[in-house]
Amino acid sequence: MKWGAAPLEVVAPARGSDRRFKPDELVWHLTLDQIEAHTGRVLEKIQRPFAEAGTSTFVFDNRNVLYSKLRPYLNKVVCPAEPGVATTELVPLRPDPRVLDRNFLAYYLRSPRFLAFASSTVAGVKMPRIIMGKLWEHEIPLPPLSEQRRIVEILDQADALRKKRAEADAKAARILPALFCKMFGDPATNPKGLTQARLGDVLRVRSGEFLPSRNMEMGGKIPVFGGNGINGYHTRALLDGPVVIIGRVGVYCGSVYYCESACWVTDNALYVAEHDERLHPRYLAEALRMANLNAYAGRAGQPLISGSRIYPVKILVPKWTQQLQFAKAAEEINRLHVILRAIDDSFDRLVMVSLHRAFSGELTARWREAHMKELLAEMEAQSKLLEAVR
């Protein structure tokens, strides 16, 4: 039994909600930054008066699937459970419930098959967007609705496992900050009365732009810090580890990384070029994370930090033996993170395989054989509906 197919424009046209909000009504305002790539998880739900919505927005509801036309390789797809206001960088697809299940559509848009299509169908270099005409012409496979729901049921189970993995990762990420506070106390209140020092007195940071540009190694064997340097837009330099790196601009502003081995650093990042011999680099990395450096960023346009902005910040300077003890514990915790990342990678590959099999017909092949008579009747009805709406 071969599935039918239809252009997205026919079965899921762009159509927002006709819901009307009062100017002072609190409404969910959704932007691209709030959406996690590849999973569709909303990282932060912001409620603001409807009147604060800009002109480049639209109203959506729980009948829509929201698809990001900007940087489609990030694979940002949301199935909203409630109405709200969104940036026009999101396309409000409205699937026809008679032929296309909303969740089936969302999973399809996240599938390797559609991702490959979208990533190769873009215009623009620095701000690539999917070509809308090609998007609407793209034909989505249309199993009978009962089979679509069966596929969604199976993929929902995999998604539930993914969410449990994410929860486990979040708990693991809290271990090191908790250990820091246990050993040294809260840096904001310094309850243990430890020595404190201004960053400007114990270290110097530099940007990758002050180092000679190098041709970046292909193959991904050496980690890259600083965003767009990986595709050549920014100056990049190769540093020997261990090195402490600080995100300098944009969404990575204030993020702190510790790299034991060699790494690439671009001019979108700062690195600790010199530091006081009283500071262990592994301890220093965590002390900088605890300092919440993003709070000291300039806010004209994108968030931006520099040495002059963070040098007045104070950090704790414990005894060397305590720092060494913390560094050893941090290495053990890092080994745990490496194991968890390997598990995550394996699970992600399994999910991608499941998505591929779902839309090639393999995932429900046996189920389809067991329900062939009912499915054939559904397909006949579906075909008549599609002829009517074309």
C-alpha positions as CSV (number, residue, x, y, z in Angstrom):
1,M,0.0,0.0,0.0
2,K,1.5,3.3,-1.1
3,W,0.8,6.5,0.8
4,G,-0.6,9.6,-0.9
5,A,1.1,13.0,-0.8
6,A,0.1,16.6,-1.1
7,P,1.8,20.0,-1.2
8,L,2.1,21.8,2.2
9,E,0.2,24.7,0.8
10,V,-2.8,22.5,0.2
11,V,-2.9,20.6,3.5
12,A,-1.2,23.0,5.9
13,P,-1.5,26.6,4.6
14,A,-0.2,29.6,6.4
15,R,-3.1,30.8,8.6
16,G,-2.8,32.4,12.1
17,S,-5.5,32.6,14.6
18,D,-8.6,34.9,14.5
19,R,-8.4,35.2,18.3
20,R,-8.5,38.8,19.4
21,F,-6.8,40.1,22.6
22,K,-7.4,43.2,24.6
23,P,-4.5,45.6,24.7
24,D,-3.8,45.1,28.4
25,E,-4.4,41.3,28.3
26,L,-1.4,39.2,29.2
27,V,-0.4,37.1,26.3
28,W,2.4,34.6,25.5
29,H,5.0,36.4,23.3
30,L,7.1,33.8,21.4
31,T,10.5,34.6,19.7
32,L,13.0,32.3,18.0
33,D,15.5,32.6,20.9
34,Q,13.0,30.9,23.2
35,I,12.8,27.7,21.1
36,E,15.3,24.9,21.5
37,A,16.7,23.6,18.3
38,H,15.6,20.1,17.0
39,T,13.2,19.4,19.9
40,G,10.7,22.3,19.8
41,R,11.0,22.7,23.5
42,V,10.1,26.2,24.6
43,L,12.9,27.3,26.9
44,E,11.1,30.3,28.4
45,K,7.5,31.4,28.2
46,I,7.2,35.2,28.5
47,Q,3.8,36.8,29.3
48,R,3.4,40.5,28.4
49,P,0.5,42.8,27.5
50,F,-0.8,42.2,24.0
51,A,-0.2,45.9,23.2
52,E,3.6,45.3,23.5
53,A,3.6,43.1,20.4
54,G,5.5,44.6,17.6
55,T,4.2,45.1,14.0
56,S,6.1,42.0,12.7
57,T,4.0,39.6,14.7
58,F,0.9,37.4,14.3
59,V,-1.5,35.6,16.6
60,F,-1.4,31.8,16.8
61,D,-3.4,29.2,18.6
62,N,-3.4,25.4,19.4
63,R,-4.4,24.6,15.8
64,N,-1.1,25.8,14.4
65,V,2.3,24.3,13.9
66,L,4.9,27.1,14.0
67,Y,7.9,26.6,11.7
68,S,11.0,28.8,11.7
69,K,11.9,29.9,8.2
70,L,15.1,31.6,9.5
71,R,18.1,29.3,9.6
72,P,16.1,26.1,8.9
73,Y,19.1,23.9,9.8
74,L,18.3,24.7,13.4
75,N,15.1,22.8,13.0
76,K,12.8,24.9,15.2
77,V,9.3,23.6,15.2
78,V,6.7,24.3,17.9
79,C,3.2,22.8,18.6
80,P,1.7,25.4,20.8
81,A,-0.7,24.3,23.5
82,E,-2.2,27.8,23.9
83,P,-2.7,31.0,21.9
84,G,-0.1,33.7,21.8
85,V,1.8,36.2,19.6
86,A,4.9,35.2,17.6
87,T,7.5,36.8,15.4
88,T,6.9,36.6,11.7
89,E,10.1,34.6,11.4
90,L,7.8,31.7,12.3
91,V,5.3,30.4,9.8
92,P,1.8,29.6,11.2
93,L,1.0,26.3,9.4
94,R,-2.6,25.3,9.9
95,P,-3.0,21.6,9.0
96,D,-6.4,20.4,7.7
97,P,-7.5,18.0,10.5
98,R,-9.5,15.9,8.0
99,V,-6.3,14.7,6.2
100,L,-3.3,15.8,8.4
101,D,-2.7,15.3,12.1
102,R,-1.0,18.3,13.7
103,N,1.5,16.3,15.6
104,F,2.3,14.2,12.6
105,L,3.1,17.4,10.7
106,A,5.4,18.6,13.5
107,Y,7.3,15.4,13.6
108,Y,7.6,15.4,9.8
109,L,9.1,18.9,9.8
110,R,11.7,17.7,12.3
111,S,12.6,14.6,10.3
112,P,15.9,14.1,8.6
113,R,14.1,14.0,5.3
114,F,12.5,17.4,5.6
115,L,15.6,18.9,7.3
116,A,17.8,18.0,4.4
117,F,15.2,19.5,2.0
118,A,14.9,22.7,4.0
119,S,18.7,23.2,4.6
120,S,19.3,22.9,0.8
121,T,16.4,25.3,-0.1
122,V,17.6,28.6,1.3
123,A,18.4,32.1,0.2
124,G,20.9,34.4,2.0
125,V,24.2,33.7,3.6
126,K,24.5,35.3,7.0
127,M,20.7,35.1,7.6
128,P,19.6,32.2,5.5
129,R,15.8,31.7,5.1
130,I,13.9,28.9,3.5
131,I,12.6,29.8,0.0
132,M,8.8,30.1,0.7
133,G,7.7,29.1,-2.7
134,K,9.7,25.8,-2.4
135,L,8.3,25.2,1.0
136,W,4.7,25.4,-0.2
137,E,5.4,23.2,-3.1
138,H,7.0,20.5,-0.9
139,E,4.9,17.4,-0.8
140,I,4.3,15.8,2.6
141,P,3.5,12.0,2.7
142,L,-0.1,11.4,3.8
143,P,-0.8,8.0,5.4
144,P,-4.4,7.5,6.6
145,L,-5.2,9.5,9.7
146,S,-5.3,6.4,11.9
147,E,-1.7,5.5,10.8
148,Q,-0.6,9.1,11.3
149,R,-1.8,8.8,14.9
150,R,-0.1,5.5,15.3
151,I,3.2,7.0,14.1
152,V,2.7,9.9,16.5
153,E,2.1,7.5,19.4
154,I,5.3,5.7,18.8
155,L,7.3,8.9,18.3
156,D,5.7,10.4,21.5
157,Q,7.2,7.5,23.4
158,A,10.7,8.2,22.1
159,D,10.2,11.9,22.8
160,A,9.1,11.1,26.4
161,L,12.4,9.2,26.8
162,R,14.3,12.2,25.4
163,K,12.7,14.5,27.9
164,K,13.8,12.2,30.7
165,R,17.3,12.2,29.4
166,A,17.2,16.0,29.3
167,E,16.1,16.1,32.9
168,A,18.9,13.8,33.9
169,D,21.4,16.0,32.1
170,A,20.0,19.1,33.9
171,K,20.5,17.4,37.2
172,A,24.0,16.4,36.3
173,A,24.8,20.0,35.3
174,R,23.8,21.2,38.8
175,I,26.3,18.9,40.5
176,L,29.4,21.1,40.0
177,P,27.8,24.4,41.1
178,A,26.5,22.6,44.2
179,L,29.9,21.3,45.0
180,F,31.4,24.8,44.6
181,C,29.0,26.3,47.1
182,K,29.5,23.4,49.5
183,M,33.3,23.8,49.5
184,F,33.6,27.6,49.2
185,G,30.2,29.0,50.1
186,D,28.0,31.4,48.1
187,P,30.3,33.9,46.3
188,A,27.7,36.6,46.7
189,T,27.8,36.4,50.6
190,N,31.2,34.7,51.2
191,P,30.0,33.0,54.4
192,K,33.4,31.3,54.9
193,G,35.3,34.6,54.9
194,L,37.6,33.6,52.1
195,T,40.0,36.0,50.4
196,Q,38.5,37.9,47.5
197,A,40.1,39.5,44.5
198,R,39.0,41.7,41.6
199,L,39.3,39.9,38.2
200,G,41.4,42.8,36.9
201,D,44.0,42.1,39.6
202,V,44.3,38.3,39.0
203,L,43.8,37.8,35.2
204,R,43.9,39.3,31.7
205,V,41.5,38.4,28.9
206,R,41.9,38.7,25.2
207,S,39.8,38.1,22.1
208,G,40.7,35.8,19.3
209,E,40.9,38.8,17.0
210,F,44.2,39.8,18.6
211,L,45.8,36.5,17.5
212,P,46.9,35.7,13.9
213,S,44.1,34.1,11.8
214,R,44.7,30.5,11.0
215,N,43.1,28.1,8.5
216,M,40.7,26.0,10.5
217,E,41.2,22.3,10.6
218,M,38.4,20.4,8.8
219,G,36.9,17.3,10.3
220,G,35.7,18.7,13.7
221,K,38.5,17.2,15.7
222,I,39.4,20.4,17.6
223,P,36.6,22.2,19.5
224,V,35.6,25.7,18.4
225,F,34.5,28.5,20.8
226,G,33.0,31.7,19.6
227,G,30.1,31.0,17.2
228,N,30.5,32.0,13.6
229,G,34.2,31.4,13.4
230,I,33.4,27.9,12.4
231,N,32.2,29.1,9.0
232,G,34.9,31.6,8.5
233,Y,33.1,34.9,9.2
234,H,35.4,35.8,12.1
235,T,39.1,35.7,12.9
236,R,40.0,32.5,14.6
237,A,43.1,31.3,16.5
238,L,44.4,28.0,17.7
239,L,45.3,27.9,21.4
240,D,47.0,25.1,23.5
241,G,45.1,23.9,26.5
242,P,44.2,24.1,29.3
243,V,42.3,27.3,28.5
244,V,39.4,29.2,30.0
245,I,37.0,30.8,27.4
246,I,34.3,33.3,27.9
247,G,31.5,33.9,25.4
248,R,31.7,37.6,24.4
249,V,28.6,38.5,22.5
250,G,25.0,37.5,21.8
251,V,23.3,34.4,23.2
252,Y,26.7,33.0,24.4
253,C,27.6,36.3,26.2
254,G,29.0,35.4,29.7
255,S,29.1,31.6,29.1
256,V,32.3,30.1,30.5
257,Y,34.0,27.0,29.1
258,Y,37.1,25.0,30.2
259,C,39.0,23.2,27.5
260,E,41.9,20.8,28.6
261,S,43.1,20.3,25.0
262,A,43.8,22.6,22.1
263,C,40.9,24.6,20.8
264,W,39.9,27.3,18.3
265,V,38.9,30.7,19.7
266,T,37.2,33.4,17.5
267,D,36.8,37.1,18.0
268,N,33.3,36.3,19.4
269,A,35.0,34.9,22.5
270,L,37.4,36.0,25.1
271,Y,40.1,33.8,26.6
272,V,42.1,34.0,29.8
273,A,45.6,34.9,28.5
274,E,47.2,35.4,31.9
275,H,46.2,34.6,35.4
276,D,47.6,34.7,38.9
277,E,49.5,31.6,39.9
278,R,47.3,31.3,43.0
279,L,44.4,30.3,40.7
280,H,44.0,26.8,39.4
281,P,42.5,27.1,35.8
282,R,39.8,24.5,36.5
283,Y,38.7,26.3,39.7
284,L,38.9,29.7,37.9
285,A,36.5,28.5,35.2
286,E,33.9,27.5,37.8
287,A,34.4,30.7,39.8
288,L,33.8,32.7,36.6
289,R,30.6,30.7,35.9
290,M,29.4,31.5,39.4
291,A,30.1,35.2,38.9
292,N,27.3,35.4,36.2
293,L,29.3,37.6,33.9
294,N,26.4,38.2,31.5
295,A,25.0,40.5,34.2
296,Y,27.9,42.9,33.4
297,A,27.3,43.0,29.7
298,G,26.5,46.1,27.7
299,R,23.0,46.1,26.3
300,A,23.2,48.4,23.3
301,G,22.0,46.0,20.6
302,Q,23.4,42.5,21.3
303,P,24.7,41.8,24.9
304,L,28.5,42.3,24.8
305,I,31.2,42.0,27.5
306,S,34.8,43.1,27.5
307,G,37.7,42.9,29.9
308,S,37.0,46.4,31.2
309,R,33.4,45.4,32.0
310,I,34.3,42.3,34.0
311,Y,37.6,43.3,35.6
312,P,35.8,45.0,38.6
313,V,34.0,41.7,39.4
314,K,35.2,39.9,42.5
315,I,35.8,36.2,42.9
316,L,36.8,34.0,45.8
317,V,40.5,32.9,46.1
318,P,40.6,29.8,48.4
319,K,43.7,28.0,49.4
320,W,45.5,26.2,46.7
321,T,44.9,22.8,48.3
322,Q,41.2,23.4,48.3
323,Q,41.2,24.5,44.6
324,L,43.2,21.4,43.7
325,Q,40.7,19.2,45.6
326,F,37.9,20.9,43.7
327,A,39.7,20.5,40.3
328,K,40.1,16.7,40.9
329,A,36.4,16.4,41.7
330,A,35.5,18.5,38.7
331,E,37.5,16.1,36.5
332,E,35.5,13.1,37.8
333,I,32.3,15.0,37.2
334,N,33.4,15.8,33.7
335,R,34.1,12.1,33.0
336,L,30.4,11.5,34.0
337,H,29.3,14.2,31.6
338,V,31.3,12.6,28.8
339,I,29.5,9.3,29.4
340,L,26.2,11.1,29.5
341,R,27.0,12.9,26.2
342,A,27.8,9.6,24.6
343,I,24.5,8.2,25.8
344,D,22.7,11.3,24.5
345,D,24.5,11.0,21.1
346,S,23.4,7.4,20.8
347,F,19.9,8.2,21.8
348,D,19.7,11.2,19.3
349,R,20.8,8.8,16.5
350,L,18.1,6.4,17.5
351,V,15.5,9.1,17.4
352,M,16.7,10.2,14.0
353,V,16.5,6.6,12.7
354,S,13.0,6.4,14.1
355,L,12.0,9.6,12.4
356,H,13.4,8.3,9.1
357,R,11.6,5.0,9.4
358,A,8.4,6.8,10.4
359,F,8.1,8.7,7.1
360,S,9.4,6.0,4.9
361,G,6.7,3.6,6.1
362,E,9.0,1.2,7.8
363,L,8.0,2.1,11.4
364,T,4.4,1.0,11.1
365,A,4.7,-1.7,8.4
366,R,3.5,-4.6,10.5
367,W,0.7,-2.5,12.1
368,R,-0.4,-1.5,8.6
369,E,-0.6,-5.1,7.5
370,A,-2.8,-5.9,10.4
371,H,-5.2,-3.0,9.6
372,M,-5.1,-3.1,5.8
373,K,-8.8,-3.2,5.2
374,E,-9.6,-0.2,7.4
375,L,-6.7,1.8,6.0
376,L,-7.7,1.2,2.4
377,A,-11.1,2.6,3.2
378,E,-9.5,5.6,4.9
379,M,-7.2,6.2,2.0
380,E,-10.1,6.3,-0.4
381,A,-12.0,8.9,1.7
382,Q,-8.8,10.9,2.1
383,S,-8.2,10.9,-1.7
384,K,-11.7,12.4,-2.2
385,L,-11.1,15.1,0.4
386,L,-7.8,16.1,-1.2
387,E,-9.4,16.3,-4.7
388,A,-12.0,18.6,-3.1
389,V,-9.5,21.0,-1.5
390,R,-7.0,21.2,-4.4
